[in-house]
């Protein structure tokens, strides 16, 4: 499970854009997004790096939480 803090995710549109970006990396990934907390939780076998990149490419700033 990877936990990203995405502080520039501000509305439902951001949520669906990020969801799509995550699914683009791994269609089987489980994504849980908490908009008020600006948190994106991802369960996947793919490396966290790949998701960090996808979030950046989607135009957001994702910080992987330890
Ligand atoms: Cu938005």
PDB file of the backbone (N, CA, C, O) and the ligand in Angstrom, with CONECT records:
HET     CU  A 101       1
ATOM      1  N   UNK A   1       0.859  -1.205   0.000  1.00  0.00           N
ATOM      2  CA  UNK A   1       0.000   0.000   0.000  1.00  0.00           C
ATOM      3  C   UNK A   1       0.881   1.236   0.000  1.00  0.00           C
ATOM      4  O   UNK A   1       1.779   1.393   0.827  1.00  0.00           O
ATOM      5  N   UNK A   2       0.592   2.107  -0.956  1.00  0.00           N
ATOM      6  CA  UNK A   2       1.318   3.374  -1.028  1.00  0.00           C
ATOM      7  C   UNK A   2       0.375   4.497  -0.619  1.00  0.00           C
ATOM      8  O   UNK A   2      -0.800   4.496  -0.987  1.00  0.00           O
ATOM      9  N   UNK A   3       0.884   5.432   0.127  1.00  0.00           N
ATOM     10  CA  UNK A   3       0.083   6.576   0.535  1.00  0.00           C
ATOM     11  C   UNK A   3       0.705   7.841  -0.008  1.00  0.00           C
ATOM     12  O   UNK A   3       1.823   8.212   0.348  1.00  0.00           O
ATOM     13  N   UNK A   4      -0.043   8.495  -0.880  1.00  0.00           N
ATOM     14  CA  UNK A   4       0.433   9.760  -1.427  1.00  0.00           C
ATOM     15  C   UNK A   4      -0.374  10.913  -0.843  1.00  0.00           C
ATOM     16  O   UNK A   4      -1.593  10.835  -0.694  1.00  0.00           O
ATOM     17  N   UNK A   5       0.332  11.966  -0.522  1.00  0.00           N
ATOM     18  CA  UNK A   5      -0.310  13.213  -0.138  1.00  0.00           C
ATOM     19  C   UNK A   5      -0.314  14.077  -1.392  1.00  0.00           C
ATOM     20  O   UNK A   5       0.743  14.388  -1.942  1.00  0.00           O
ATOM     21  N   UNK A   6      -1.493  14.460  -1.839  1.00  0.00           N
ATOM     22  CA  UNK A   6      -1.602  15.256  -3.071  1.00  0.00           C
ATOM     23  C   UNK A   6      -2.352  16.543  -2.721  1.00  0.00           C
ATOM     24  O   UNK A   6      -3.578  16.616  -2.803  1.00  0.00           O
ATOM     25  N   UNK A   7      -1.577  17.548  -2.330  1.00  0.00           N
ATOM     26  CA  UNK A   7      -2.201  18.753  -1.791  1.00  0.00           C
ATOM     27  C   UNK A   7      -2.901  19.604  -2.836  1.00  0.00           C
ATOM     28  O   UNK A   7      -3.742  20.434  -2.490  1.00  0.00           O
ATOM     29  N   UNK A   8      -2.566  19.413  -4.126  1.00  0.00           N
ATOM     30  CA  UNK A   8      -3.255  20.203  -5.150  1.00  0.00           C
ATOM     31  C   UNK A   8      -4.450  19.458  -5.765  1.00  0.00           C
ATOM     32  O   UNK A   8      -4.958  19.848  -6.817  1.00  0.00           O
ATOM     33  N   UNK A   9      -4.882  18.405  -5.111  1.00  0.00           N
ATOM     34  CA  UNK A   9      -6.110  17.710  -5.502  1.00  0.00           C
ATOM     35  C   UNK A   9      -7.264  18.381  -4.755  1.00  0.00           C
ATOM     36  O   UNK A   9      -7.402  18.209  -3.544  1.00  0.00           O
ATOM     37  N   UNK A  10      -8.090  19.141  -5.469  1.00  0.00           N
ATOM     38  CA  UNK A  10      -9.051  20.008  -4.783  1.00  0.00           C
ATOM     39  C   UNK A  10     -10.517  19.719  -5.052  1.00  0.00           C
ATOM     40  O   UNK A  10     -11.378  20.240  -4.343  1.00  0.00           O
ATOM     41  N   UNK A  11     -10.833  18.899  -6.062  1.00  0.00           N
ATOM     42  CA  UNK A  11     -12.244  18.668  -6.364  1.00  0.00           C
ATOM     43  C   UNK A  11     -12.444  17.302  -7.003  1.00  0.00           C
ATOM     44  O   UNK A  11     -11.492  16.550  -7.212  1.00  0.00           O
ATOM     45  N   UNK A  12     -13.699  16.999  -7.310  1.00  0.00           N
ATOM     46  CA  UNK A  12     -14.031  15.706  -7.892  1.00  0.00           C
ATOM     47  C   UNK A  12     -13.342  15.463  -9.216  1.00  0.00           C
ATOM     48  O   UNK A  12     -13.019  14.328  -9.567  1.00  0.00           O
ATOM     49  N   UNK A  13     -13.120  16.545  -9.950  1.00  0.00           N
ATOM     50  CA  UNK A  13     -12.435  16.402 -11.233  1.00  0.00           C
ATOM     51  C   UNK A  13     -10.995  15.933 -11.029  1.00  0.00           C
ATOM     52  O   UNK A  13     -10.515  15.057 -11.750  1.00  0.00           O
ATOM     53  N   UNK A  14     -10.323  16.506 -10.066  1.00  0.00           N
ATOM     54  CA  UNK A  14      -8.957  16.076  -9.734  1.00  0.00           C
ATOM     55  C   UNK A  14      -8.960  14.600  -9.356  1.00  0.00           C
ATOM     56  O   UNK A  14      -8.090  13.839  -9.780  1.00  0.00           O
ATOM     57  N   UNK A  15      -9.947  14.204  -8.554  1.00  0.00           N
ATOM     58  CA  UNK A  15     -10.026  12.822  -8.094  1.00  0.00           C
ATOM     59  C   UNK A  15     -10.118  11.878  -9.280  1.00  0.00           C
ATOM     60  O   UNK A  15      -9.413  10.869  -9.324  1.00  0.00           O
ATOM     61  N   UNK A  16     -10.995  12.196 -10.262  1.00  0.00           N
ATOM     62  CA  UNK A  16     -11.147  11.273 -11.389  1.00  0.00           C
ATOM     63  C   UNK A  16      -9.919  11.296 -12.285  1.00  0.00           C
ATOM     64  O   UNK A  16      -9.562  10.273 -12.867  1.00  0.00           O
ATOM     65  N   UNK A  17      -9.264  12.456 -12.404  1.00  0.00           N
ATOM     66  CA  UNK A  17      -8.038  12.531 -13.202  1.00  0.00           C
ATOM     67  C   UNK A  17      -6.954  11.657 -12.577  1.00  0.00           C
ATOM     68  O   UNK A  17      -6.250  10.934 -13.282  1.00  0.00           O
ATOM     69  N   UNK A  18      -6.824  11.726 -11.275  1.00  0.00           N
ATOM     70  CA  UNK A  18      -5.795  10.953 -10.578  1.00  0.00           C
ATOM     71  C   UNK A  18      -6.133   9.461 -10.615  1.00  0.00           C
ATOM     72  O   UNK A  18      -5.254   8.617 -10.788  1.00  0.00           O
ATOM     73  N   UNK A  19      -7.412   9.157 -10.450  1.00  0.00           N
ATOM     74  CA  UNK A  19      -7.838   7.757 -10.537  1.00  0.00           C
ATOM     75  C   UNK A  19      -7.457   7.166 -11.889  1.00  0.00           C
ATOM     76  O   UNK A  19      -6.944   6.051 -11.974  1.00  0.00           O
ATOM     77  N   UNK A  20      -7.716   7.932 -12.941  1.00  0.00           N
ATOM     78  CA  UNK A  20      -7.388   7.474 -14.292  1.00  0.00           C
ATOM     79  C   UNK A  20      -5.887   7.280 -14.455  1.00  0.00           C
ATOM     80  O   UNK A  20      -5.445   6.300 -15.055  1.00  0.00           O
ATOM     81  N   UNK A  21      -5.112   8.203 -13.926  1.00  0.00           N
ATOM     82  CA  UNK A  21      -3.652   8.111 -14.026  1.00  0.00           C
ATOM     83  C   UNK A  21      -3.152   6.854 -13.328  1.00  0.00           C
ATOM     84  O   UNK A  21      -2.271   6.159 -13.834  1.00  0.00           O
ATOM     85  N   UNK A  22      -3.720   6.570 -12.163  1.00  0.00           N
ATOM     86  CA  UNK A  22      -3.320   5.383 -11.402  1.00  0.00           C
ATOM     87  C   UNK A  22      -3.687   4.109 -12.165  1.00  0.00           C
ATOM     88  O   UNK A  22      -2.880   3.186 -12.275  1.00  0.00           O
ATOM     89  N   UNK A  23      -4.918   4.071 -12.692  1.00  0.00           N
ATOM     90  CA  UNK A  23      -5.365   2.904 -13.459  1.00  0.00           C
ATOM     91  C   UNK A  23      -4.572   2.739 -14.749  1.00  0.00           C
ATOM     92  O   UNK A  23      -4.459   1.638 -15.287  1.00  0.00           O
ATOM     93  N   UNK A  24      -4.028   3.847 -15.236  1.00  0.00           N
ATOM     94  CA  UNK A  24      -3.200   3.789 -16.432  1.00  0.00           C
ATOM     95  C   UNK A  24      -1.884   3.056 -16.169  1.00  0.00           C
ATOM     96  O   UNK A  24      -1.313   2.435 -17.066  1.00  0.00           O
ATOM     97  N   UNK A  25      -1.424   3.139 -14.941  1.00  0.00           N
ATOM     98  CA  UNK A  25      -0.195   2.428 -14.555  1.00  0.00           C
ATOM     99  C   UNK A  25      -0.516   0.958 -14.304  1.00  0.00           C
ATOM    100  O   UNK A  25       0.208   0.068 -14.750  1.00  0.00           O
ATOM    101  N   UNK A  26      -1.617   0.716 -13.580  1.00  0.00           N
ATOM    102  CA  UNK A  26      -2.005  -0.645 -13.235  1.00  0.00           C
ATOM    103  C   UNK A  26      -3.530  -0.702 -13.145  1.00  0.00           C
ATOM    104  O   UNK A  26      -4.141  -0.209 -12.197  1.00  0.00           O
ATOM    105  N   UNK A  27      -4.116  -1.319 -14.165  1.00  0.00           N
ATOM    106  CA  UNK A  27      -5.582  -1.385 -14.233  1.00  0.00           C
ATOM    107  C   UNK A  27      -6.161  -2.147 -13.045  1.00  0.00           C
ATOM    108  O   UNK A  27      -7.326  -1.966 -12.691  1.00  0.00           O
ATOM    109  N   UNK A  28      -5.347  -2.995 -12.436  1.00  0.00           N
ATOM    110  CA  UNK A  28      -5.818  -3.800 -11.310  1.00  0.00           C
ATOM    111  C   UNK A  28      -5.564  -3.126  -9.966  1.00  0.00           C
ATOM    112  O   UNK A  28      -5.896  -3.681  -8.918  1.00  0.00           O
ATOM    113  N   UNK A  29      -4.987  -1.949  -9.993  1.00  0.00           N
ATOM    114  CA  UNK A  29      -4.677  -1.250  -8.740  1.00  0.00           C
ATOM    115  C   UNK A  29      -5.961  -0.901  -7.999  1.00  0.00           C
ATOM    116  O   UNK A  29      -6.984  -0.586  -8.607  1.00  0.00           O
ATOM    117  N   UNK A  30      -5.883  -0.965  -6.668  1.00  0.00           N
ATOM    118  CA  UNK A  30      -7.002  -0.505  -5.851  1.00  0.00           C
ATOM    119  C   UNK A  30      -6.664   0.901  -5.387  1.00  0.00           C
ATOM    120  O   UNK A  30      -5.618   1.138  -4.784  1.00  0.00           O
ATOM    121  N   UNK A  31      -7.563   1.823  -5.677  1.00  0.00           N
ATOM    122  CA  UNK A  31      -7.319   3.226  -5.337  1.00  0.00           C
ATOM    123  C   UNK A  31      -8.370   3.697  -4.356  1.00  0.00           C
ATOM    124  O   UNK A  31      -9.567   3.489  -4.554  1.00  0.00           O
ATOM    125  N   UNK A  32      -7.904   4.339  -3.290  1.00  0.00           N
ATOM    126  CA  UNK A  32      -8.829   4.932  -2.334  1.00  0.00           C
ATOM    127  C   UNK A  32      -8.422   6.381  -2.180  1.00  0.00           C
ATOM    128  O   UNK A  32      -7.290   6.676  -1.795  1.00  0.00           O
ATOM    129  N   UNK A  33      -9.339   7.285  -2.477  1.00  0.00           N
ATOM    130  CA  UNK A  33      -8.993   8.698  -2.422  1.00  0.00           C
ATOM    131  C   UNK A  33      -9.832   9.399  -1.367  1.00  0.00           C
ATOM    132  O   UNK A  33     -11.058   9.289  -1.345  1.00  0.00           O
ATOM    133  N   UNK A  34      -9.150  10.114  -0.501  1.00  0.00           N
ATOM    134  CA  UNK A  34      -9.799  10.920   0.525  1.00  0.00           C
ATOM    135  C   UNK A  34      -9.577  12.378   0.147  1.00  0.00           C
ATOM    136  O   UNK A  34      -8.523  12.955   0.414  1.00  0.00           O
ATOM    137  N   UNK A  35     -10.592  12.957  -0.479  1.00  0.00           N
ATOM    138  CA  UNK A  35     -10.442  14.324  -0.990  1.00  0.00           C
ATOM    139  C   UNK A  35     -10.222  15.358   0.118  1.00  0.00           C
ATOM    140  O   UNK A  35      -9.293  16.159   0.019  1.00  0.00           O
ATOM    141  N   UNK A  36     -11.057  15.364   1.180  1.00  0.00           N
ATOM    142  CA  UNK A  36     -10.824  16.369   2.235  1.00  0.00           C
ATOM    143  C   UNK A  36      -9.420  16.294   2.828  1.00  0.00           C
ATOM    144  O   UNK A  36      -8.829  17.319   3.168  1.00  0.00           O
ATOM    145  N   UNK A  37      -8.884  15.072   2.951  1.00  0.00           N
ATOM    146  CA  UNK A  37      -7.546  14.902   3.525  1.00  0.00           C
ATOM    147  C   UNK A  37      -6.463  15.000   2.454  1.00  0.00           C
ATOM    148  O   UNK A  37      -5.273  15.047   2.765  1.00  0.00           O
ATOM    149  N   UNK A  38      -6.893  15.033   1.167  1.00  0.00           N
ATOM    150  CA  UNK A  38      -5.968  15.106   0.027  1.00  0.00           C
ATOM    151  C   UNK A  38      -5.024  13.904  -0.024  1.00  0.00           C
ATOM    152  O   UNK A  38      -3.835  14.021  -0.320  1.00  0.00           O
ATOM    153  N   UNK A  39      -5.611  12.750   0.279  1.00  0.00           N
ATOM    154  CA  UNK A  39      -4.809  11.532   0.335  1.00  0.00           C
ATOM    155  C   UNK A  39      -5.219  10.541  -0.738  1.00  0.00           C
ATOM    156  O   UNK A  39      -6.402  10.374  -1.035  1.00  0.00           O
ATOM    157  N   UNK A  40      -4.219   9.887  -1.315  1.00  0.00           N
ATOM    158  CA  UNK A  40      -4.450   8.856  -2.326  1.00  0.00           C
ATOM    159  C   UNK A  40      -3.750   7.580  -1.854  1.00  0.00           C
ATOM    160  O   UNK A  40      -2.524   7.532  -1.751  1.00  0.00           O
ATOM    161  N   UNK A  41      -4.548   6.552  -1.570  1.00  0.00           N
ATOM    162  CA  UNK A  41      -3.999   5.260  -1.167  1.00  0.00           C
ATOM    163  C   UNK A  41      -4.094   4.303  -2.339  1.00  0.00           C
ATOM    164  O   UNK A  41      -5.146   4.167  -2.964  1.00  0.00           O
ATOM    165  N   UNK A  42      -2.986   3.643  -2.630  1.00  0.00           N
ATOM    166  CA  UNK A  42      -2.940   2.748  -3.780  1.00  0.00           C
ATOM    167  C   UNK A  42      -2.418   1.380  -3.340  1.00  0.00           C
ATOM    168  O   UNK A  42      -1.372   1.273  -2.699  1.00  0.00           O
ATOM    169  N   UNK A  43      -3.168   0.340  -3.699  1.00  0.00           N
ATOM    170  CA  UNK A  43      -2.684  -1.033  -3.508  1.00  0.00           C
ATOM    171  C   UNK A  43      -2.355  -1.605  -4.871  1.00  0.00           C
ATOM    172  O   UNK A  43      -3.223  -1.707  -5.737  1.00  0.00           O
ATOM    173  N   UNK A  44      -1.095  -1.979  -5.062  1.00  0.00           N
ATOM    174  CA  UNK A  44      -0.650  -2.476  -6.366  1.00  0.00           C
ATOM    175  C   UNK A  44       0.669  -3.191  -6.224  1.00  0.00           C
ATOM    176  O   UNK A  44       1.421  -2.963  -5.276  1.00  0.00           O
ATOM    177  N   UNK A  45       0.945  -4.067  -7.185  1.00  0.00           N
ATOM    178  CA  UNK A  45       2.239  -4.748  -7.234  1.00  0.00           C
ATOM    179  C   UNK A  45       3.290  -3.889  -7.939  1.00  0.00           C
ATOM    180  O   UNK A  45       4.488  -4.154  -7.838  1.00  0.00           O
ATOM    181  N   UNK A  46       2.830  -2.856  -8.655  1.00  0.00           N
ATOM    182  CA  UNK A  46       3.767  -1.994  -9.384  1.00  0.00           C
ATOM    183  C   UNK A  46       4.505  -1.083  -8.404  1.00  0.00           C
ATOM    184  O   UNK A  46       3.994  -0.789  -7.324  1.00  0.00           O
ATOM    185  N   UNK A  47       5.706  -0.638  -8.778  1.00  0.00           N
ATOM    186  CA  UNK A  47       6.479   0.200  -7.849  1.00  0.00           C
ATOM    187  C   UNK A  47       5.838   1.579  -7.625  1.00  0.00           C
ATOM    188  O   UNK A  47       5.183   2.137  -8.505  1.00  0.00           O
ATOM    189  N   UNK A  48       6.051   2.090  -6.440  1.00  0.00           N
ATOM    190  CA  UNK A  48       5.502   3.402  -6.068  1.00  0.00           C
ATOM    191  C   UNK A  48       5.947   4.487  -7.034  1.00  0.00           C
ATOM    192  O   UNK A  48       5.192   5.405  -7.356  1.00  0.00           O
ATOM    193  N   UNK A  49       7.188   4.365  -7.490  1.00  0.00           N
ATOM    194  CA  UNK A  49       7.771   5.302  -8.469  1.00  0.00           C
ATOM    195  C   UNK A  49       6.862   5.542  -9.666  1.00  0.00           C
ATOM    196  O   UNK A  49       6.646   6.677 -10.092  1.00  0.00           O
ATOM    197  N   UNK A  50       6.332   4.428 -10.201  1.00  0.00           N
ATOM    198  CA  UNK A  50       5.496   4.494 -11.401  1.00  0.00           C
ATOM    199  C   UNK A  50       4.260   5.352 -11.137  1.00  0.00           C
ATOM    200  O   UNK A  50       3.812   6.090 -12.014  1.00  0.00           O
ATOM    201  N   UNK A  51       3.714   5.253  -9.925  1.00  0.00           N
ATOM    202  CA  UNK A  51       2.525   6.031  -9.582  1.00  0.00           C
ATOM    203  C   UNK A  51       2.896   7.482  -9.324  1.00  0.00           C
ATOM    204  O   UNK A  51       2.148   8.392  -9.683  1.00  0.00           O
ATOM    205  N   UNK A  52       4.032   7.697  -8.713  1.00  0.00           N
ATOM    206  CA  UNK A  52       4.498   9.065  -8.486  1.00  0.00           C
ATOM    207  C   UNK A  52       4.636   9.787  -9.814  1.00  0.00           C
ATOM    208  O   UNK A  52       4.244  10.946  -9.955  1.00  0.00           O
ATOM    209  N   UNK A  53       5.203   9.075 -10.793  1.00  0.00           N
ATOM    210  CA  UNK A  53       5.386   9.654 -12.119  1.00  0.00           C
ATOM    211  C   UNK A  53       4.051   9.968 -12.785  1.00  0.00           C
ATOM    212  O   UNK A  53       3.864  11.038 -13.364  1.00  0.00           O
ATOM    213  N   UNK A  54       3.128   9.014 -12.690  1.00  0.00           N
ATOM    214  CA  UNK A  54       1.815   9.186 -13.317  1.00  0.00           C
ATOM    215  C   UNK A  54       1.073  10.371 -12.708  1.00  0.00           C
ATOM    216  O   UNK A  54       0.407  11.123 -13.418  1.00  0.00           O
ATOM    217  N   UNK A  55       1.189  10.535 -11.399  1.00  0.00           N
ATOM    218  CA  UNK A  55       0.518  11.655 -10.725  1.00  0.00           C
ATOM    219  C   UNK A  55       1.130  12.972 -11.200  1.00  0.00           C
ATOM    220  O   UNK A  55       0.417  13.945 -11.442  1.00  0.00           O
ATOM    221  N   UNK A  56       2.445  12.992 -11.328  1.00  0.00           N
ATOM    222  CA  UNK A  56       3.126  14.187 -11.829  1.00  0.00           C
ATOM    223  C   UNK A  56       2.697  14.502 -13.256  1.00  0.00           C
ATOM    224  O   UNK A  56       2.412  15.650 -13.596  1.00  0.00           O
ATOM    225  N   UNK A  57       2.655  13.449 -14.094  1.00  0.00           N
ATOM    226  CA  UNK A  57       2.259  13.636 -15.492  1.00  0.00           C
ATOM    227  C   UNK A  57       0.828  14.137 -15.604  1.00  0.00           C
ATOM    228  O   UNK A  57       0.498  14.857 -16.546  1.00  0.00           O
ATOM    229  N   UNK A  58      -0.025  13.766 -14.659  1.00  0.00           N
ATOM    230  CA  UNK A  58      -1.412  14.220 -14.665  1.00  0.00           C
ATOM    231  C   UNK A  58      -1.504  15.681 -14.228  1.00  0.00           C
ATOM    232  O   UNK A  58      -2.566  16.296 -14.328  1.00  0.00           O
ATOM    233  N   UNK A  59      -0.385  16.238 -13.739  1.00  0.00           N
ATOM    234  CA  UNK A  59      -0.350  17.656 -13.388  1.00  0.00           C
ATOM    235  C   UNK A  59      -0.457  17.923 -11.900  1.00  0.00           C
ATOM    236  O   UNK A  59      -0.715  19.054 -11.488  1.00  0.00           O
ATOM    237  N   UNK A  60      -0.260  16.893 -11.090  1.00  0.00           N
ATOM    238  CA  UNK A  60      -0.378  17.068  -9.644  1.00  0.00           C
ATOM    239  C   UNK A  60       0.944  16.814  -8.934  1.00  0.00           C
ATOM    240  O   UNK A  60       1.880  16.244  -9.495  1.00  0.00           O
ATOM    241  N   UNK A  61       0.988  17.248  -7.705  1.00  0.00           N
ATOM    242  CA  UNK A  61       2.183  17.068  -6.895  1.00  0.00           C
ATOM    243  C   UNK A  61       1.884  16.023  -5.827  1.00  0.00           C
ATOM    244  O   UNK A  61       1.231  16.304  -4.821  1.00  0.00           O
ATOM    245  N   UNK A  62       2.377  14.812  -6.070  1.00  0.00           N
ATOM    246  CA  UNK A  62       2.137  13.744  -5.115  1.00  0.00           C
ATOM    247  C   UNK A  62       3.376  13.480  -4.282  1.00  0.00           C
ATOM    248  O   UNK A  62       4.471  13.285  -4.809  1.00  0.00           O
ATOM    249  N   UNK A  63       3.182  13.478  -2.982  1.00  0.00           N
ATOM    250  CA  UNK A  63       4.306  13.172  -2.099  1.00  0.00           C
ATOM    251  C   UNK A  63       4.054  11.832  -1.438  1.00  0.00           C
ATOM    252  O   UNK A  63       3.068  11.644  -0.725  1.00  0.00           O
ATOM    253  N   UNK A  64       4.966  10.903  -1.689  1.00  0.00           N
ATOM    254  CA  UNK A  64       4.858   9.568  -1.115  1.00  0.00           C
ATOM    255  C   UNK A  64       5.141   9.663   0.378  1.00  0.00           C
ATOM    256  O   UNK A  64       6.180  10.173   0.797  1.00  0.00           O
ATOM    257  N   UNK A  65       4.208   9.169   1.166  1.00  0.00           N
ATOM    258  CA  UNK A  65       4.376   9.194   2.619  1.00  0.00           C
ATOM    259  C   UNK A  65       5.075   7.926   3.077  1.00  0.00           C
ATOM    260  O   UNK A  65       4.802   6.832   2.583  1.00  0.00           O
ATOM    261  N   UNK A  66       5.975   8.093   4.025  1.00  0.00           N
ATOM    262  CA  UNK A  66       6.722   6.931   4.519  1.00  0.00           C
ATOM    263  C   UNK A  66       5.816   6.034   5.334  1.00  0.00           C
ATOM    264  O   UNK A  66       6.260   5.002   5.837  1.00  0.00           O
TER     265      UNK A  66
HETATM  266 CU    CU A 101     -10.047  19.585  -9.247  1.00  0.00          CU
END
